[in-house]
């Protein structure tokens, strides 16, 4: 008669084998994904200086947008030219 611990050990070994078989099928997929991610990161590094330039050039927009919003509220949204 098999005791519970023996059954658990047997199922444990089976489950580990199943896990390893599943992981083995994903190795090529993971390698493909990792290659794509590496290329994307390289592109990201190349684009960083442009991001920095854009951020610096657009820095005044925060205050400018706040000013535009304050003026719009003061005019109750009627920001177009008044008719004579």
Number of C-alpha atoms within 10 A of each C-alpha: 3 6 7 9 9 10 11 11 11 11 12 12 12 12 12 11 12 12 11 11 11 11 12 11 10 11 11 11 11 12 11 12 11 12 12 12 12 12 11 12 12 11 11 12 11 11 11 11 11 11 12 11 11 11 12 10 10 10 11 10 11 9 10 11 11 11 12 12 13 13 14 14 12 11 11 9 11 11 12 8 6 6 4 3
